[in-house]
Amino acid sequence: MSESVNPETLTPPAAGMSFALSEDQQAVREMVRDFAESEIRPIAGEIDESHEFPAATVKKMGELGLMGMFVPEAYGGAGMDYLSYAVAIEELSRVCASHGVIASAHNSLVCYPILTYGNEAQKQKYLAPLARGEAIGAYCLTEPNAGSNAANQQTTATLDGDHFVLNGTKLFVTNAGPADTLMVYAATDRSLGPRGISAFIVEAATPGVTKSKKERKLGIHASDTREIVFSNARVPKENMVGEHNKGYTVALATLAGGRIGIAAQALGIAQASLEAAVKYAGERRQFDRVIGEFDAIREMLANMAIEVDTARLLVYQASWLRDQGRVHIKEASLAKWHASEAATRCAHLAIQIHGGYGYLAEFNVERYWRDARITELYEGTTEVQKMVVAAQVLKEHPLAAPV
């Protein structure tokens, strides 16, 4: 016997949603793809081997408006909607995931909180140069004891006259090496836990701010990742972003958009893996036939296709909801969860289709797998995304009270 369904508990459809990109959004895709193919693809393998931050192409990204995508033109940005931003990150990551995360962290994690929570003076002084690509931003939240539990901030900010004095260590900071502007979260009242955290803009050149050596990573080699240490670093009071002790709210709101950016990065990697697999399956011959004619290969290609298409639908849905100003906590986590796992699975299958050649750097798919793996970890692990999704589902469909 089927259970009865209460229509009032059902999530209403996203009225007015269209999966067709507008002319402007399609123009963004074409512009970013042309740039990525002509400027980034020729160096993608080289910077993966050298681990060198691609300063020249990042500068060109700034000139194209890709470092302030959804920042209004009044503050030096391109004034795009969020879906256009996701499409741009997808296209960058399709060619080089390092470029994708450089842009994603800069836009989502640094420009967004200043744009949304900063005051006019902060926007003029810090946001405008960031949006124009004249400065590079980095996000400082993760700590040795504050990973998935980001509320457990040990870095402190103590008021001393007209300054806050910061002490603590931040880990896994993307864009750390070249960063000029840091978004830093620190405890201003440890006794209040997450309700005692504040957000600050910190100039990287501030005395007492030290960048450690560049980390050697499995993938995204051209993305500069480091530890940053704050030792009695004095930050002006006026550099607090948002309200005192309300920084955790800023961090959570920022992460929702950041997860969409990483989902778009993962989508780009998955798309690249599929394209590489299709190309190879159509060229490689075994037993007097191209391998794309074999059922085993076709099954793998079909599995990759459904991974890519479902990831794209989830990423675009979350972006569309954000553009509409609608709640998208669950949708952002769904997109990040699925797209990141899809990227890893697609890269894995691409290697399998390439056989022994897939293990060689020359064919790129091994790089796609290495780059994909991090998308299941940063901006909240897959396990964290499942916790977020479950919490939102229970809010939408509360469990019945025990009899």
N, C-alpha and C positions, 0 to 999 in steps of 0.2 A: 504494500500500500504506500503510495507516494505521500510525502509530507506536504501540507498546505503551505503556500507562500504568501507572505504579507507584502503586497505591492509597496507599502510605505517604506519598507526596509531596503528596497532595491535602489542601486545607484542609478540616477537618471543618465541617459545618454548625453554625450557632449554635443549639445545642439549647435549646429552651425559649423562643426568641424569639417574641414576639407583636407584630403590627403594630397591634393594637387598643389604644387608650389606655385606661388604667384609669379608674375613676370620679374618682379624685383628679386624674389628669392632665387629664382632660376638664374638670374644674372649674377647673383653672388656665387652660386655654385660654379658657373662657367668661368668667372673671373678667378676664383681660388684654384680651380682645377688647372687652368692655364698656367697660373703662377707656379703651382706645385710641380707640374710636369716639366716646365721649362727651367725653373730656378732651383728646385729642391731635389728632384729625382737624380740629377747628375751627381749630387754630392751625398746622397742618402747613405750609400754603402761606405763611403770614405769616412764620414763623421761617426758612423757606427763603429768603425775600426779604431778611429783616433780618439773617440770620446770627447771631441772638441765641441764646445758650445758654438752654434752657427750664427755668430754675431752679424755677419753681413746679410744673410737672408732674413734674420729677425728684424734688422733695420728696414729692409724692404717691406716686410710685413707691416711695420708701423706706417710706412709711407702709403700703403694700400688701405689703411684703416683697420687692419686686422688685430691691432693691439688695444683698440677701444671700440669694439664692434657695436655694443648696445649702449655706449655712452653717447648722450646727445651731442650734436655738432657744436653746441654752445660751449662745451667743455673739451673740444678737440676730437670727439669721437666720430664714428661713422653713422650713428643713429639707427642701426639695424634693429629688427625685432629679434626675439630670442631664437626663433626657428631658423632664421638666417645664420645666426651665430652657430647653432648646432650643425647646420649644413657645412659651414666653413671649417669647423673643427673636424668633421667627417672627411672632408676633401683633403685637408692637410695631412691627416693621419693615414689616409689611404696610400699616401706616398712615403711619409716619414712620421712615425708616431711620436718621435722626440719633438718635432715642430708642433704637433698637435697639442702635447701637454704643456709646452712652453706657453703657447697662446691661451690654452684653457686655464691654467693656473693664474696667469696674469689677468685675464679678463674676469673670470668667475670669482676668484678668491681675493683679488686685490681691488680691481676697479669697482666691482659690484658693491662691496660694503661701504666704500667711500662715497659712491654715488647715492646709495640708499640711506645711509646713516650719518654721513659726514655733513658738516656745516659748509656754508658758502666759501669761507676762507680756506678750508681744507680742500674743497673741490678745485678752487683756483690754483692753489699752491702745489697740490700733489696729483689730483686726478687728471688735470689737463695734460701735464707732461707724460703721464702714464698712457693716456688715451692716444696721444700722438706718437707713442713709441720712443719718445726721447728719454724715458726712464723705464727701468724694468722692475716689476713688482714680485715679491715673494710672500708667502703665507706661512706664518709661524704659529702653529697650534700643537702639533704632536710633540710629546716629550717622552723620556725614558719610561715614565710611569703613567703616561696619558696618551694611549694609542686609541684603541676602540672606545675606552672610557675617557673621552676628551674632557669631561668635566673635572677630572682629577689633576688640575693645573698646579704644578709645584713652583713654576716661575712666579715671582712676586713683583708687585709694583707698589712701592711705598712713597707716600706723599712727603715731599721735603721742600717747603716753600712753594715756588712756582713750577716745580718739576716733580715728576715721578721717577723714582730710582728703581730700575729693573735689574733683577738678578735671577738667573736660571738658564736652562739649556733647552733648545728646540732641536728636534731630529727630523731627518728626511725632508728638508726644506727644498722644494723645487724652485729653480731659478736662483738659488742662493748666491752662487759665485758672482754673476753679473748684476745682481739686484741692487738698485739704488734705494728702493722704498720697501719697507717691511710692514706687513700687517701682523701685529703681535698681540697675543692674548695672555693675560697674566692675572693672578689673584690679587685683588685689591682688598679683600677681606676673607682670609682663609676660613674663618669660622662659619661663613655662610655657604661654603661649598660652591656649587654652580651659580648660586645667586650672588656670589661675591667676586665675579670675574669681570674684567673690563678690557676693552679693545683699544689699541693704540697704533698710530702711525709712527714708525721709527725710521729715521734716516740711517741707512746702512753705514754711513761714515761717522756716526756718533761715537765718541770715545767710550770704550767699554763694550763695544759690539765686536765680536771676533768670529770670523768665518773659518771653520776647520777645513781640512783637506777634502777634495772632491771624492765622493763615494764611488767605488767600483761596483757596478750593478749587473744583473743578469741581462737586462734589456734597457731600452730608451737611453742608450749610451750618451747621446748628445745633449740630453737634459742634465743640467748641472744640479746635482743633489748634494747637500752638505749639512753638517751640524752647525748651528749658530749659538754662541754663548754670549750671555748678557752678564757683565760684571760691573755693578754700580753704574750702569748706563743711565744717564740723566735725559729724560724726555720731557719737553715742555707740557704743562697741563693742557694747553690748547690742542695738543695732538691726540687727546682721547677721542675716540670715535663713538658717537652715541652717548648714552647716559652712563653715569658712574654705576658700577656693579651690574650692568645690563649687557656685558660683552658676550656672555654665553648665548643670549638671544641672537646677537649679531652673527656669531659663529654658526649656529644651527641654520639660520636663514641663508647664510652664505653657502653652506654645504649642500643645501637642496639644489641650488643652481650648479654648484660644482659637480655634483653627481651626474647631472645631465651632460655637462661637458665631457666627463670621463666616459660616459655611455656613448657619446658621439665619437670620441677617440676610438673606443673599442669597435664601434660600428665600422669606422674607416678601415681598421685592421682586418676585420672579418671580410669586408668587401674586397680588399686587396688580395686576401687569401683565395677567395672564390675566383677572382679574375685570373690569378696566376695558375690555379688548378685547371680551369677551363682551357686556358691557352696551352698548357703542357699536355693535357689530355687530347687536344686536337693535333698535336705535333709528334708526340712520341709514338713510335711504332713497335709493336711486339707481335710475333706470330702473323706477320704480314697484314696487320690491321692497326689503325690508330687505337690507342688504349681507351679512348672515349667511347668506343663501341662495345666495350665489355660491361656486363651488368654490374660487376662489383664496383667499377669506377663510377658508373652512372648513379648507383645508389649513394656513393659518397658525395657526388656533386649535388644530388637532390637534397641530401641532408644539410649540406652547406647552404643551399638556396633558402631553405625554410628558416635556418638560423639567422641568416642575413635579413630576410624580409620581416620576420617577427621583431628582430632587434630594431630595425628602422621604424616600424610602426610604433613601438613603445617609446623610442627616443623622440619622434616627432609629436606623439601625443603629449608627452610631458612638456615639451617645448611650447606647444600650442596652448596648453593650460596655463603655463607661466605667462605667456603673452596676454592671455585673457584676464590675468589677475586672479585666477581661480586656485584653490588649494590643490597642490600637486605633490605633497610629501610622499604618498604611496607610489604615485606614478613615476616620480624621479628615482625612487629606490628600485621599482620594478625594472625600469629601463637600465639602470646601472647594473643590477644583478644579472639580468638576462643577456645584455649586450656584452658584458665582460666575459661571461662563460661562453657565449657564442663565438667571441673572438678567439679564445683559446681552442675551442673545438674545431673551428674552421681552419685555423693555422695547423693544428694537428693533422687534420684530414688532407690539407694541401701538401704537407710533408709526405704523408703516406702515398698520395697519388704520384708524387715525384719520385718515390722510391729512394734509392741511394743518393740521387742528385739533390733530393730535398734536404739532405744533411750538410750540403755544401753552401757556403756563404754566397757563392756566385748566383744562386737561384733565389735569394731573398726570403723564401718562405721560412727558413730557420730563424731569420730576424723577426719575421712577423710573429712567430710563436714566442720568442723571447720578449718581444715588446708587449704582446697580449697578456702575458702572465701577470704583470703588475696591475692591470685594470681590475683584477679580482681582489686587490689588496688596498690600494690607496683610495682616499675619499670614502672610507668605510668598507670593510671587508664584506664578502658575500654574506657571511653569517650576520653581520650587523644589518645589512639590507633586509634580510629575512625577518629580523626582529622588528624593524621599522614597519615593514609591510604587514606583519601579523598584528602589531599594535593598531595600525590604521584600520585593518579589516574588523577588529573587535570593536572599534569605535563606530564603524558603519553598521555592523551587525552584532550588537551586544549579545553575549551568551545569556540564555534564559536563566533566571534565578532558580536555585535548587528548590525542589518541592519539599 
